[in-house]
Structures are given as structure tokens and as C-alpha cells.
């Protein structure tokens, strides 16, 4: 009898895990499609579509140390590029998606083929109704480890000024 309950319990546990896994697979498909459409909207200079896929309180952090924008600031920065039909073109070449226990929040990282060569994007997504939206996105350029010293040499004069400015701001 004891074994019978253990078997029933194991079957229930497995079936609920299987259902949760299937739900996550479906949500991963939706998220992949949404992120691909977000990148496509930029490549096609579709300003409304691009920014509609972000929450109203979204944050976008770009590759420059001073690019930390709320949605309104990012829209102001990006609008001229979209208006000129020359936004950016990013294509995901690898992506990983993870979920919290509720299934209403996800985070991801992706490698992107861009005009800057390989970049890394990462972000936080929230589910609003049945749709996923970007709440926080970070874009960064990758640097091969063997070339880090060369890159640091280029960055030093520019970023030393930023470090000093930000360090003095906190005092």
C-alpha cells in the first residue's frame, strides 16, 4: 500500500513537472519570437513596434558607459536614427531563457551578430496579460581576452574622465 502511494505521488509530481516544462517551452517560443521581432523592428526602423515591446518603465543600458536610459530617454536618443531609416541591425545567434517560479518573469542572455560584430544582450522580461515585454536590457560589446589590453589602452583616456566624474558625484 505504501508503494502504491509512492507511485501515485511520483506520477503526479512527474505530470505536473511535465506540464510546467511544456508551458515553459511554449513561453520560450513566444519570448524568442518577441525578441526576434524587437530586433527586426529596429533593423526596419519601426519605432512604434520597437518601443511597444518594452514596458513603460523599461531601462536600456547601451555599450557606452553613459548610456543608462529610461524608456523616454532611450526613445529621444533613438528617434533620429529610426527617422533616418538607419537604426541598428542585431540578429540573435544564440539565446538562453530562464523563468522565475511564477512564470511571469523571465531573464535571458543572447549573443548578437551586429554591425559592431558580436555583442551580448541580456535582459529581464515581464509577462503582461499574455504578452512578454522587455523591462530591462543591457547591450555590451564582447572583447576577446587576448585583446583586452589593447581595448583598455583605447578606453582609458575616455573612461578615466567618466570614472572621475561619477566618483566625484557620489561624494
C-alpha positions in Angstrom: 0.0 0.0 0.0 2.9 2.3 0.9 4.4 1.6 -2.5 1.1 2.4 -4.2 1.0 5.9 -2.7 4.6 6.5 -3.6 3.9 5.5 -7.2 0.8 7.8 -7.3 2.8 10.7 -5.8 5.7 10.2 -8.3 3.2 10.1 -11.2 1.5 13.3 -10.0 4.9 15.0 -9.5 6.1 14.0 -12.9 2.9 15.1 -14.7 3.0 18.5 -13.0 6.7 18.9 -13.9 6.0 17.8 -17.4 3.1 20.3 -17.7 5.3 23.1 -16.3 8.1 22.2 -18.7 5.7 22.2 -21.6 4.3 25.6 -20.6 7.9 26.9 -20.3 8.7 25.6 -23.8 5.6 27.4 -25.2 6.6 30.6 -23.4 10.2 30.3 -24.7 8.8 30.2 -28.2 6.8 33.3 -27.5 9.8 35.1 -26.0 12.1 34.1 -28.8 9.6 35.4 -31.3 9.1 38.7 -29.4 12.8 39.3 -29.0 13.4 38.5 -32.7 10.6 40.9 -33.6 12.1 43.6 -31.4 15.4 43.3 -33.1 13.7 43.2 -36.5 11.7 46.3 -35.7 15.0 48.2 -35.1 16.5 46.8 -38.4 13.4 48.0 -40.2 13.3 51.4 -38.4 9.8 50.6 -36.9 9.9 53.0 -34.0 6.4 52.3 -32.6 6.7 48.5 -32.8 10.2 48.5 -31.3 9.2 50.6 -28.2 5.8 48.9 -27.8 7.7 45.8 -26.9 9.2 47.5 -23.9 7.4 48.3 -20.6 6.6 51.9 -19.8 9.3 51.8 -17.1 11.9 50.0 -19.1 15.6 50.6 -18.8 18.1 50.3 -21.7 21.8 50.2 -21.0 23.9 50.6 -24.1 27.6 49.9 -24.8 28.8 53.4 -23.8 29.4 53.9 -20.1 27.0 56.9 -20.1 24.1 55.0 -21.8 21.8 54.2 -19.0 18.4 55.3 -20.1 14.7 55.0 -19.1 12.4 54.4 -22.0 11.6 58.1 -22.6 15.3 59.0 -22.7 16.1 56.0 -25.0 13.3 57.0 -27.3 14.7 60.5 -27.6 18.2 59.1 -28.3 16.9 56.6 -30.9 14.3 58.6 -32.7 16.6 60.4 -35.1 18.1 57.0 -36.2 14.7 55.5 -36.7 13.5 58.6 -38.6 16.5 58.4 -40.9 15.8 54.7 -41.5 19.2 53.8 -40.1 18.6 52.2 -36.7 20.6 49.2 -35.8 20.5 45.6 -37.0 21.0 42.9 -34.4 20.4 39.2 -35.1 20.5 36.6 -32.3 22.9 33.8 -33.0 22.5 32.2 -29.5 19.9 32.8 -26.8 19.2 31.3 -23.3 15.9 32.0 -21.5 15.2 31.4 -17.8 12.0 31.7 -15.7 11.1 32.5 -12.2 8.8 30.1 -10.3 5.7 32.2 -11.1 6.3 32.0 -14.8 5.6 35.7 -15.1 9.1 36.9 -15.1 12.0 35.7 -17.3 15.5 36.7 -18.0 17.8 36.0 -20.9 21.2 36.4 -22.4 21.9 36.4 -26.1 24.9 36.7 -28.5 24.1 39.0 -31.4 25.5 39.4 -34.9 25.7 43.2 -35.2 27.5 46.0 -37.2 29.8 46.0 -34.1 30.4 42.3 -34.7 29.5 40.0 -31.8 27.7 41.8 -29.0 26.0 40.4 -25.9 22.5 41.3 -24.9 20.8 40.4 -21.6 17.6 41.4 -20.1 14.6 41.0 -17.9 11.1 40.3 -19.2 7.7 40.5 -17.6 4.5 38.9 -18.7 1.7 41.4 -19.0 -1.5 39.5 -19.8 -0.5 37.0 -22.4 2.4 39.1 -23.8 6.0 39.4 -22.8 7.7 42.8 -22.6 11.2 44.0 -22.1 11.7 45.6 -18.7 15.5 45.9 -18.6 18.0 45.4 -21.4 21.8 45.5 -21.4 23.8 45.6 -24.6 27.6 45.1 -24.4 30.4 44.6 -26.9 32.4 41.4 -26.4 36.2 41.7 -26.2 38.4 38.7 -26.8 40.5 38.1 -23.7 43.7 38.2 -25.8 42.9 41.7 -26.9 41.7 43.2 -23.6 45.0 45.1 -23.0 44.6 46.9 -26.4 41.0 47.8 -25.7 41.8 49.1 -22.2 44.5 51.3 -23.8 41.9 52.8 -26.1 39.3 53.2 -23.3 41.5 54.6 -20.6 41.6 58.3 -21.6 37.9 58.4 -22.2 36.7 56.4 -19.3 39.0 57.9 -16.8 37.1 61.1 -17.2 33.8 59.3 -16.7 35.1 57.5 -13.6 36.3 60.7 -12.1 33.0 62.4 -12.8 31.0 59.6 -11.3 33.3 59.2 -8.3 33.0 62.9 -7.5 29.2 62.8 -8.0 28.9 60.3 -5.1 30.9 62.4 -2.7 
